[in-house]
Amino acid sequence: MSPLRLGIIGTGSVVREIYQHLYFHSEYSPILSIEAAADPNEKALAEFCDQYKIPPQRRFASYQEMIAKVPLEAVQVNTPDSLHEAPTVFALEAGLDVMLPKPLSDTIRSAHNMIRTAQRTGRVLAVDFHKRDDPRFKEAAARYQSGQYGRFQAAVFYMLDKLMVADPNHSPRFFASPDFAAKNSPISFLTVHMADALLGIIRQKPLTVRATAWSQKLPSLSPIAVSGYDLVDTEIRFAEGGQAHILTGWHLPNAAHATTVQSARMICTDGLLDLGLDTPGYHELTAAGIAERNPLFRNFEPDGSVSGYGISHPGRLYQKLLKSRRGELSAEQRQAMLDPITLGFWTTVILQAADRSLAAGQKQAAGTTFGAEIDINELLAQELGTHDANTYG
């Protein structure tokens, strides 16, 4: 079977940290042929293409030109969240399948447009929320949906990054852009992971969202101060009566044992779930300090290949894209991929509702913003109109 002819749109940090391993050093690499890459950032484009010997005639500043000139079957859109829509719609309209890193989008309208375009064109749209392949979340979802834990009542999830992730003064920079933390809140970067994980377990729609945020550490940074939130608590009420708090931020001391410190607890009528995400592998003590290695997420094998759920989830999505191209994806499988929870539509709804909550909130002198409660049905009607909002139940 011939590999999937793939074009890469965006060659920055997400490719450097995760997807280069998927493309070239994983068990899924044989089903992928990286045919071309597009990025207006000449430096990022050159670094990626030079490393993997993509010839000059297959390097483009414009994704439109790449799609027009190179025979492709699919693209992966690795742009910032707010820029997912245009290349995704363009590629779908051109007859290509599309893979996206989480989230689907940062706005309800663009998420809706992307879903509708995939439905209309008959192409496959896939979103990589890699925590869906974390065996702990998979097991929790299977057992919850079997009825073993009864009804969901309450949950607290947290996902906190070291300050270096958001600090433009740190050397080397974790992200290339000095304004990353100003343009990306903990909600868009971290809350979406945990919201999607919770939605995947309980499969319920959100009813209301209220966010509380703190902007205290980032504005104090020197010499480059950051206008952004350090920590956000997103409170979600669900249609069936459950409630969750998702706490995310990026100002843990850089001495923390892991880049991301995270965990979760769920309380149900017939069970208590502690998802021990803080201890994913093993503690390492060296001259550099104590570190937590997470081979579940990304494991570097002795032969140079890379495995783990950060690789397996997008890899399996690519297997489905390849099956679709070969006419082997059933109508039921295709429909399942377009389910709003599967595509991350409701995760985008929570993201925009949390942003809207803070925008309408009350700012305190101490750097705290107490957000307003956002009614999800009202938000959907405002963004999509009553008819299209109702299509999401």
C-alpha positions as a Markdown table, in Angstrom:
| # | Residue | x | y | z |
|---|---|---|---|---|
| 1 | Met | 0.0 | 0.0 | 0.0 |
| 2 | Ser | 1.4 | 3.4 | -1.0 |
| 3 | Pro | 1.9 | 5.9 | 1.9 |
| 4 | Leu | -0.3 | 8.9 | 2.4 |
| 5 | Arg | 1.1 | 11.9 | 0.5 |
| 6 | Leu | 1.2 | 14.6 | 3.2 |
| 7 | Gly | 1.9 | 18.3 | 3.1 |
| 8 | Ile | 2.9 | 20.2 | 6.3 |
| 9 | Ile | 1.5 | 23.6 | 6.9 |
| 10 | Gly | 3.5 | 25.2 | 9.8 |
| 11 | Thr | 6.9 | 23.9 | 10.8 |
| 12 | Gly | 7.4 | 25.5 | 14.2 |
| 13 | Ser | 7.5 | 24.3 | 17.8 |
| 14 | Val | 4.7 | 21.7 | 17.7 |
| 15 | Val | 6.5 | 20.0 | 14.8 |
| 16 | Arg | 9.9 | 20.2 | 16.7 |
| 17 | Glu | 8.5 | 18.8 | 19.9 |
| 18 | Ile | 6.1 | 16.1 | 18.7 |
| 19 | Tyr | 5.3 | 15.7 | 15.0 |
| 20 | Gln | 8.8 | 15.3 | 13.5 |
| 21 | His | 9.1 | 12.1 | 15.5 |
| 22 | Leu | 5.7 | 10.9 | 14.2 |
| 23 | Tyr | 6.6 | 11.7 | 10.6 |
| 24 | Phe | 10.1 | 10.2 | 10.5 |
| 25 | His | 10.9 | 8.1 | 13.5 |
| 26 | Ser | 7.8 | 6.1 | 14.5 |
| 27 | Glu | 6.0 | 2.9 | 13.6 |
| 28 | Tyr | 3.6 | 5.1 | 11.6 |
| 29 | Ser | 6.3 | 6.7 | 9.5 |
| 30 | Pro | 6.0 | 4.1 | 6.7 |
| 31 | Ile | 2.4 | 5.1 | 6.0 |
| 32 | Leu | 3.4 | 8.8 | 5.6 |
| 33 | Ser | 5.3 | 10.5 | 2.8 |
| 34 | Ile | 6.2 | 14.1 | 3.6 |
| 35 | Glu | 5.9 | 15.6 | 0.1 |
| 36 | Ala | 6.2 | 19.3 | 0.9 |
| 37 | Ala | 6.1 | 22.0 | 3.6 |
| 38 | Ala | 4.8 | 25.5 | 3.9 |
| 39 | Asp | 5.6 | 28.2 | 6.4 |
| 40 | Pro | 6.0 | 32.0 | 6.0 |
| 41 | Asn | 8.7 | 31.8 | 8.7 |
| 42 | Glu | 11.8 | 31.2 | 6.5 |
| 43 | Lys | 14.0 | 30.1 | 9.4 |
| 44 | Ala | 11.6 | 27.5 | 10.7 |
| 45 | Leu | 10.9 | 26.2 | 7.2 |
| 46 | Ala | 14.6 | 25.9 | 6.4 |
| 47 | Glu | 15.4 | 24.1 | 9.6 |
| 48 | Phe | 12.7 | 21.5 | 9.2 |
| 49 | Cys | 13.3 | 21.0 | 5.5 |
| 50 | Asp | 17.1 | 20.9 | 5.7 |
| 51 | Gln | 16.9 | 18.3 | 8.5 |
| 52 | Tyr | 14.7 | 16.0 | 6.6 |
| 53 | Lys | 16.0 | 16.7 | 3.1 |
| 54 | Ile | 12.9 | 18.2 | 1.6 |
| 55 | Pro | 14.1 | 19.7 | -1.7 |
| 56 | Pro | 13.9 | 23.5 | -2.4 |
| 57 | Gln | 11.1 | 23.1 | -5.0 |
| 58 | Arg | 8.9 | 21.5 | -2.3 |
| 59 | Arg | 9.3 | 24.4 | 0.2 |
| 60 | Phe | 6.7 | 27.2 | 0.2 |
| 61 | Ala | 5.9 | 30.4 | 2.0 |
| 62 | Ser | 2.3 | 29.9 | 1.0 |
| 63 | Tyr | 0.1 | 26.8 | 1.7 |
| 64 | Gln | -2.1 | 27.8 | -1.2 |
| 65 | Glu | 0.9 | 27.5 | -3.6 |
| 66 | Met | 2.0 | 24.2 | -2.0 |
| 67 | Ile | -1.5 | 22.7 | -2.5 |
| 68 | Ala | -1.7 | 24.0 | -6.1 |
| 69 | Lys | 1.7 | 22.7 | -7.1 |
| 70 | Val | 2.3 | 19.5 | -5.2 |
| 71 | Pro | 0.1 | 16.3 | -5.6 |
| 72 | Leu | -1.1 | 15.7 | -2.1 |
| 73 | Glu | -3.7 | 13.6 | -0.4 |
| 74 | Ala | -3.7 | 15.3 | 3.0 |
| 75 | Val | -2.2 | 18.2 | 5.0 |
| 76 | Gln | -1.5 | 18.7 | 8.6 |
| 77 | Val | -2.2 | 22.3 | 9.8 |
| 78 | Asn | 0.2 | 23.2 | 12.5 |
| 79 | Thr | -0.6 | 26.9 | 12.6 |
| 80 | Pro | -1.6 | 28.8 | 15.8 |
| 81 | Asp | -5.1 | 27.9 | 17.0 |
| 82 | Ser | -6.6 | 31.2 | 15.7 |
| 83 | Leu | -5.3 | 30.4 | 12.2 |
| 84 | His | -6.6 | 26.9 | 11.8 |
| 85 | Glu | -9.7 | 27.7 | 9.8 |
| 86 | Ala | -8.4 | 29.3 | 6.6 |
| 87 | Pro | -5.9 | 26.6 | 5.6 |
| 88 | Thr | -8.2 | 23.8 | 6.8 |
| 89 | Val | -11.2 | 25.0 | 4.7 |
| 90 | Phe | -8.9 | 25.7 | 1.7 |
| 91 | Ala | -7.5 | 22.1 | 1.9 |
| 92 | Leu | -10.8 | 20.5 | 2.3 |
| 93 | Glu | -12.2 | 22.5 | -0.6 |
| 94 | Ala | -9.2 | 21.3 | -2.7 |
| 95 | Gly | -10.2 | 17.7 | -2.0 |
| 96 | Leu | -7.6 | 16.9 | 0.7 |
| 97 | Asp | -8.1 | 15.4 | 4.1 |
| 98 | Val | -6.9 | 17.4 | 7.1 |
| 99 | Met | -5.2 | 16.7 | 10.4 |
| 100 | Leu | -5.0 | 19.3 | 13.2 |
| 101 | Pro | -3.3 | 19.5 | 16.6 |
| 102 | Lys | -5.7 | 20.4 | 19.4 |
| 103 | Pro | -7.9 | 22.3 | 19.6 |
| 104 | Leu | -10.1 | 22.3 | 16.5 |
| 105 | Ser | -10.3 | 26.1 | 16.7 |
| 106 | Asp | -10.4 | 28.9 | 19.3 |
| 107 | Thr | -13.9 | 30.1 | 18.2 |
| 108 | Ile | -17.2 | 28.4 | 17.7 |
| 109 | Arg | -17.9 | 30.0 | 14.3 |
| 110 | Ser | -14.7 | 28.8 | 12.8 |
| 111 | Ala | -15.1 | 25.3 | 14.3 |
| 112 | His | -18.6 | 25.1 | 12.9 |
| 113 | Asn | -17.4 | 26.2 | 9.5 |
| 114 | Met | -14.6 | 23.6 | 9.4 |
| 115 | Ile | -17.0 | 20.8 | 10.4 |
| 116 | Arg | -19.6 | 21.9 | 7.8 |
| 117 | Thr | -17.0 | 22.1 | 5.1 |
| 118 | Ala | -15.8 | 18.6 | 5.9 |
| 119 | Gln | -19.4 | 17.3 | 5.8 |
| 120 | Arg | -20.1 | 19.1 | 2.5 |
| 121 | Thr | -16.9 | 18.0 | 0.7 |
| 122 | Gly | -16.9 | 14.5 | 2.0 |
| 123 | Arg | -13.4 | 14.7 | 3.2 |
| 124 | Val | -12.0 | 13.6 | 6.6 |
| 125 | Leu | -11.2 | 16.1 | 9.3 |
| 126 | Ala | -9.2 | 14.8 | 12.3 |
| 127 | Val | -8.1 | 16.5 | 15.5 |
| 128 | Asp | -5.2 | 15.3 | 17.6 |
| 129 | Phe | -6.1 | 15.5 | 21.3 |
| 130 | His | -3.3 | 13.1 | 22.2 |
| 131 | Lys | -4.5 | 12.6 | 25.8 |
| 132 | Arg | -7.3 | 10.5 | 24.4 |
| 133 | Asp | -4.7 | 7.7 | 24.0 |
| 134 | Asp | -3.4 | 8.0 | 27.5 |
| 135 | Pro | -4.2 | 4.6 | 28.9 |
| 136 | Arg | -5.5 | 6.0 | 32.2 |
| 137 | Phe | -8.0 | 8.2 | 30.4 |
| 138 | Lys | -9.0 | 5.4 | 28.0 |
| 139 | Glu | -9.6 | 3.0 | 30.9 |
| 140 | Ala | -11.6 | 5.6 | 32.9 |
| 141 | Ala | -13.7 | 6.4 | 29.8 |
| 142 | Ala | -14.5 | 2.7 | 29.1 |
| 143 | Arg | -15.4 | 1.9 | 32.7 |
| 144 | Tyr | -17.5 | 5.1 | 33.2 |
| 145 | Gln | -19.4 | 4.5 | 29.9 |
| 146 | Ser | -20.1 | 0.9 | 30.9 |
| 147 | Gly | -21.9 | 2.3 | 34.0 |
| 148 | Gln | -19.4 | 1.0 | 36.6 |
| 149 | Tyr | -19.0 | 4.4 | 38.3 |
| 150 | Gly | -22.7 | 5.5 | 38.2 |
| 151 | Arg | -23.4 | 9.2 | 37.5 |
| 152 | Phe | -20.8 | 11.9 | 37.3 |
| 153 | Gln | -21.1 | 14.5 | 40.1 |
| 154 | Ala | -17.9 | 16.5 | 40.4 |
| 155 | Ala | -14.3 | 16.8 | 39.3 |
| 156 | Val | -11.1 | 18.8 | 39.7 |
| 157 | Phe | -8.5 | 18.6 | 37.0 |
| 158 | Tyr | -5.2 | 20.6 | 37.0 |
| 159 | Met | -2.5 | 21.1 | 34.5 |
| 160 | Leu | 0.3 | 23.5 | 35.4 |
| 161 | Asp | 3.5 | 24.3 | 33.4 |
| 162 | Lys | 6.8 | 25.6 | 34.5 |
| 163 | Leu | 7.3 | 29.3 | 34.1 |
| 164 | Met | 9.9 | 28.8 | 31.4 |
| 165 | Val | 7.1 | 27.7 | 29.0 |
| 166 | Ala | 5.6 | 31.2 | 29.0 |
| 167 | Asp | 8.6 | 33.3 | 30.0 |
| 168 | Pro | 10.1 | 35.2 | 27.0 |
| 169 | Asn | 13.1 | 36.0 | 29.2 |
| 170 | His | 14.1 | 32.3 | 29.6 |
| 171 | Ser | 17.0 | 31.1 | 27.5 |
| 172 | Pro | 16.6 | 29.2 | 25.4 |
| 173 | Arg | 13.0 | 30.1 | 24.8 |
| 174 | Phe | 10.6 | 27.3 | 25.0 |
| 175 | Phe | 8.5 | 28.8 | 22.2 |
| 176 | Ala | 10.1 | 31.0 | 19.5 |
| 177 | Ser | 7.7 | 33.8 | 19.7 |
| 178 | Pro | 8.3 | 36.3 | 22.5 |
| 179 | Asp | 4.6 | 37.2 | 22.7 |
| 180 | Phe | 3.4 | 33.6 | 23.0 |
| 181 | Ala | 1.9 | 33.9 | 26.5 |
| 182 | Ala | 0.2 | 37.2 | 25.5 |
| 183 | Lys | -1.5 | 35.6 | 22.5 |
| 184 | Asn | -2.2 | 32.2 | 24.1 |
| 185 | Ser | -3.8 | 31.8 | 27.5 |
| 186 | Pro | -3.6 | 28.8 | 29.7 |
| 187 | Ile | -7.2 | 28.2 | 28.6 |
| 188 | Ser | -6.4 | 27.7 | 24.9 |
| 189 | Phe | -3.1 | 25.9 | 25.6 |
| 190 | Leu | -3.9 | 23.7 | 28.6 |
| 191 | Thr | -7.5 | 23.8 | 29.7 |
| 192 | Val | -8.6 | 22.4 | 26.3 |
| 193 | His | -6.5 | 19.2 | 27.0 |
| 194 | Met | -8.3 | 18.5 | 30.3 |
| 195 | Ala | -11.7 | 19.6 | 29.1 |
| 196 | Asp | -11.5 | 17.3 | 26.2 |
| 197 | Ala | -10.3 | 14.4 | 28.4 |
| 198 | Leu | -13.3 | 14.9 | 30.8 |
| 199 | Leu | -15.7 | 15.2 | 27.9 |
| 200 | Gly | -14.3 | 12.0 | 26.5 |
| 201 | Ile | -15.0 | 10.2 | 29.7 |
| 202 | Ile | -18.5 | 11.5 | 30.5 |
| 203 | Arg | -19.7 | 12.5 | 27.0 |
| 204 | Gln | -22.0 | 15.2 | 28.2 |
| 205 | Lys | -22.6 | 18.7 | 26.9 |
| 206 | Pro | -21.6 | 21.8 | 29.0 |
| 207 | Leu | -24.5 | 23.9 | 30.3 |
| 208 | Thr | -22.7 | 26.9 | 31.7 |
| 209 | Val | -19.1 | 28.1 | 32.1 |
| 210 | Arg | -17.5 | 30.6 | 34.5 |
| 211 | Ala | -13.8 | 31.4 | 34.7 |
| 212 | Thr | -11.6 | 33.1 | 37.3 |
| 213 | Ala | -8.1 | 34.2 | 36.3 |
| 214 | Trp | -5.0 | 35.6 | 38.0 |
| 215 | Ser | -2.5 | 37.9 | 36.2 |
| 216 | Gln | 0.2 | 38.4 | 38.8 |
| 217 | Lys | 3.4 | 36.5 | 38.0 |
| 218 | Leu | 3.7 | 37.2 | 34.2 |
| 219 | Pro | 3.4 | 41.0 | 34.5 |
| 220 | Ser | 6.2 | 41.0 | 37.0 |
| 221 | Leu | 8.7 | 39.4 | 34.6 |
| 222 | Ser | 11.8 | 41.3 | 33.6 |
| 223 | Pro | 13.1 | 42.7 | 31.4 |
| 224 | Ile | 10.2 | 41.5 | 29.2 |
| 225 | Ala | 6.9 | 41.7 | 31.1 |
| 226 | Val | 3.9 | 39.6 | 29.8 |
| 227 | Ser | 0.3 | 40.8 | 29.6 |
| 228 | Gly | -1.4 | 37.5 | 30.2 |
| 229 | Tyr | -2.9 | 35.2 | 32.7 |
| 230 | Asp | -0.8 | 33.1 | 35.1 |
| 231 | Leu | -3.6 | 30.8 | 36.3 |
| 232 | Val | -7.2 | 30.2 | 35.3 |
| 233 | Asp | -9.9 | 28.2 | 37.0 |
| 234 | Thr | -12.6 | 27.2 | 34.5 |
| 235 | Glu | -15.8 | 26.0 | 36.2 |
| 236 | Ile | -18.1 | 23.9 | 34.0 |
| 237 | Arg | -21.6 | 22.8 | 34.8 |
| 238 | Phe | -23.0 | 20.0 | 32.7 |
| 239 | Ala | -26.5 | 19.4 | 31.4 |
| 240 | Glu | -26.9 | 16.3 | 33.6 |
| 241 | Gly | -26.0 | 18.1 | 36.8 |
| 242 | Gly | -22.3 | 17.4 | 37.2 |
| 243 | Gln | -19.7 | 20.1 | 37.8 |
| 244 | Ala | -16.0 | 20.4 | 37.2 |
| 245 | His | -13.1 | 22.8 | 37.9 |
| 246 | Ile | -10.2 | 22.8 | 35.6 |
| 247 | Leu | -7.1 | 24.7 | 36.9 |
| 248 | Thr | -4.4 | 25.5 | 34.4 |
| 249 | Gly | -1.4 | 27.9 | 34.4 |
| 250 | Trp | 2.2 | 28.3 | 33.6 |
| 251 | His | 4.1 | 29.8 | 36.5 |
| 252 | Leu | 5.4 | 26.9 | 38.5 |
| 253 | Pro | 9.0 | 27.4 | 39.6 |
| 254 | Asn | 11.4 | 26.1 | 36.9 |
| 255 | Ala | 12.7 | 23.7 | 39.6 |
| 256 | Ala | 9.5 | 21.6 | 39.3 |
| 257 | His | 10.1 | 17.9 | 38.7 |
| 258 | Ala | 8.3 | 18.1 | 35.3 |
| 259 | Thr | 7.6 | 20.6 | 32.6 |
| 260 | Thr | 3.9 | 20.0 | 33.2 |
| 261 | Val | 2.5 | 19.0 | 36.6 |
| 262 | Gln | -0.9 | 17.6 | 36.3 |
| 263 | Ser | -3.6 | 15.3 | 37.8 |
| 264 | Ala | -7.3 | 14.8 | 38.3 |
| 265 | Arg | -10.0 | 13.5 | 40.6 |
| 266 | Met | -13.5 | 12.6 | 39.7 |
| 267 | Ile | -16.4 | 11.8 | 42.1 |
| 268 | Cys | -19.3 | 9.7 | 40.8 |
| 269 | Thr | -22.3 | 8.2 | 42.6 |
| 270 | Asp | -20.6 | 4.8 | 42.6 |
| 271 | Gly | -16.9 | 5.5 | 42.4 |
| 272 | Leu | -14.0 | 7.8 | 43.1 |
| 273 | Leu | -11.4 | 8.1 | 40.4 |
| 274 | Asp | -7.9 | 9.5 | 41.1 |
| 275 | Leu | -6.0 | 9.9 | 37.8 |
| 276 | Gly | -2.4 | 10.0 | 39.0 |
| 277 | Leu | -1.0 | 12.0 | 36.1 |
| 278 | Asp | 1.8 | 13.4 | 38.2 |
| 279 | Thr | 3.5 | 10.1 | 38.3 |
| 280 | Pro | 3.5 | 8.9 | 34.7 |
| 281 | Gly | 6.9 | 7.0 | 34.7 |
| 282 | Tyr | 9.8 | 7.3 | 37.0 |
| 283 | His | 11.8 | 9.9 | 39.0 |
| 284 | Glu | 15.3 | 10.6 | 37.8 |
| 285 | Leu | 18.0 | 12.1 | 40.2 |
| 286 | Thr | 21.1 | 13.4 | 38.5 |
| 287 | Ala | 23.5 | 16.3 | 38.9 |
| 288 | Ala | 20.9 | 18.4 | 37.0 |
| 289 | Gly | 18.3 | 17.8 | 39.7 |
| 290 | Ile | 15.2 | 15.6 | 40.0 |
| 291 | Ala | 13.1 | 15.0 | 36.9 |
| 292 | Glu | 10.0 | 13.0 | 36.1 |
| 293 | Arg | 10.3 | 11.0 | 32.9 |
| 294 | Asn | 7.1 | 10.3 | 31.1 |
| 295 | Pro | 7.6 | 7.4 | 28.7 |
| 296 | Leu | 3.8 | 7.0 | 28.4 |
| 297 | Phe | 3.6 | 10.2 | 26.4 |
| 298 | Arg | 6.9 | 10.0 | 24.5 |
| 299 | Asn | 9.4 | 7.2 | 24.7 |
| 300 | Phe | 12.7 | 7.2 | 22.9 |
| 301 | Glu | 13.5 | 3.7 | 21.9 |
| 302 | Pro | 17.1 | 2.3 | 21.7 |
| 303 | Asp | 16.7 | 2.0 | 17.9 |
| 304 | Gly | 16.0 | 5.7 | 17.5 |
| 305 | Ser | 12.2 | 5.3 | 17.0 |
| 306 | Val | 9.7 | 7.2 | 19.2 |
| 307 | Ser | 6.6 | 5.7 | 20.8 |
| 308 | Gly | 4.0 | 6.7 | 23.4 |
| 309 | Tyr | 0.5 | 8.1 | 23.3 |
| 310 | Gly | 1.7 | 11.5 | 22.0 |
| 311 | Ile | 2.7 | 9.5 | 18.8 |
| 312 | Ser | 0.1 | 6.7 | 18.7 |
| 313 | His | -3.0 | 9.0 | 18.8 |
| 314 | Pro | -2.1 | 11.0 | 15.7 |
| 315 | Gly | -0.6 | 7.9 | 14.1 |
| 316 | Arg | -3.9 | 6.1 | 14.4 |
| 317 | Leu | -5.7 | 9.1 | 13.0 |
| 318 | Tyr | -3.4 | 8.9 | 10.0 |
| 319 | Gln | -4.2 | 5.3 | 9.6 |
| 320 | Lys | -7.9 | 6.3 | 9.2 |
| 321 | Leu | -7.0 | 9.0 | 6.7 |
| 322 | Leu | -5.1 | 6.5 | 4.7 |
| 323 | Lys | -8.1 | 4.1 | 4.8 |
| 324 | Ser | -10.4 | 6.8 | 3.7 |
| 325 | Arg | -8.1 | 7.6 | 0.7 |
| 326 | Arg | -8.1 | 3.9 | -0.2 |
| 327 | Gly | -11.9 | 3.6 | 0.1 |
| 328 | Glu | -11.6 | 1.3 | 3.2 |
| 329 | Leu | -13.2 | 3.6 | 5.8 |
| 330 | Ser | -16.8 | 2.6 | 6.4 |
| 331 | Ala | -19.6 | 5.1 | 6.5 |
| 332 | Glu | -20.0 | 4.4 | 10.2 |
| 333 | Gln | -16.3 | 5.1 | 10.9 |
| 334 | Arg | -16.5 | 8.3 | 8.9 |
| 335 | Gln | -19.6 | 9.5 | 10.8 |
| 336 | Ala | -18.0 | 8.7 | 14.1 |
| 337 | Met | -15.0 | 10.9 | 13.2 |
| 338 | Leu | -17.5 | 13.8 | 12.6 |
| 339 | Asp | -19.1 | 13.5 | 16.0 |
| 340 | Pro | -18.9 | 16.9 | 17.7 |
| 341 | Ile | -17.2 | 15.5 | 20.8 |
| 342 | Thr | -14.7 | 13.5 | 18.7 |
| 343 | Leu | -13.9 | 16.6 | 16.7 |
| 344 | Gly | -13.5 | 18.7 | 19.8 |
| 345 | Phe | -16.4 | 21.1 | 19.0 |
| 346 | Trp | -17.6 | 21.2 | 22.6 |
| 347 | Thr | -14.0 | 21.7 | 23.8 |
| 348 | Thr | -13.9 | 24.8 | 21.6 |
| 349 | Val | -17.2 | 25.9 | 23.1 |
| 350 | Ile | -15.8 | 25.7 | 26.6 |
| 351 | Leu | -12.7 | 27.6 | 25.4 |
| 352 | Gln | -14.6 | 30.4 | 23.9 |
| 353 | Ala | -17.1 | 30.5 | 26.8 |
| 354 | Ala | -14.2 | 30.8 | 29.3 |
| 355 | Asp | -12.6 | 33.6 | 27.3 |
| 356 | Arg | -16.0 | 35.3 | 27.1 |
| 357 | Ser | -16.5 | 34.9 | 30.8 |
| 358 | Leu | -13.3 | 36.7 | 31.6 |
| 359 | Ala | -13.9 | 39.4 | 29.0 |
| 360 | Ala | -17.2 | 40.2 | 30.8 |
| 361 | Gly | -15.8 | 39.8 | 34.3 |
| 362 | Gln | -14.8 | 42.1 | 37.1 |
| 363 | Lys | -11.1 | 42.9 | 37.4 |
| 364 | Gln | -9.7 | 43.4 | 40.9 |
| 365 | Ala | -6.7 | 45.5 | 41.9 |
| 366 | Ala | -4.8 | 42.4 | 43.0 |
| 367 | Gly | -4.7 | 41.1 | 39.4 |
| 368 | Thr | -7.7 | 38.8 | 39.8 |
| 369 | Thr | -10.6 | 38.6 | 37.3 |
| 370 | Phe | -13.9 | 37.1 | 38.4 |
| 371 | Gly | -15.7 | 36.1 | 35.3 |
| 372 | Ala | -19.3 | 36.2 | 34.4 |
| 373 | Glu | -21.4 | 33.0 | 34.0 |
| 374 | Ile | -21.9 | 32.1 | 30.3 |
| 375 | Asp | -25.0 | 30.2 | 29.3 |
| 376 | Ile | -23.8 | 27.8 | 26.5 |
| 377 | Asn | -27.1 | 27.6 | 24.7 |
| 378 | Glu | -27.3 | 31.4 | 24.5 |
| 379 | Leu | -23.6 | 31.6 | 23.3 |
| 380 | Leu | -24.3 | 29.0 | 20.6 |
| 381 | Ala | -27.3 | 30.9 | 19.4 |
| 382 | Gln | -25.4 | 34.2 | 19.3 |
| 383 | Glu | -22.5 | 32.7 | 17.4 |
| 384 | Leu | -24.3 | 30.4 | 15.0 |
| 385 | Gly | -27.9 | 31.4 | 14.9 |
| 386 | Thr | -30.7 | 29.3 | 16.3 |
| 387 | His | -31.0 | 26.9 | 13.4 |
| 388 | Asp | -27.3 | 25.9 | 13.3 |
| 389 | Ala | -27.0 | 25.9 | 17.0 |
| 390 | Asn | -29.8 | 23.4 | 17.3 |
| 391 | Thr | -27.9 | 21.0 | 15.0 |
| 392 | Tyr | -25.6 | 20.3 | 17.9 |
| 393 | Gly | -28.5 | 19.2 | 20.1 |
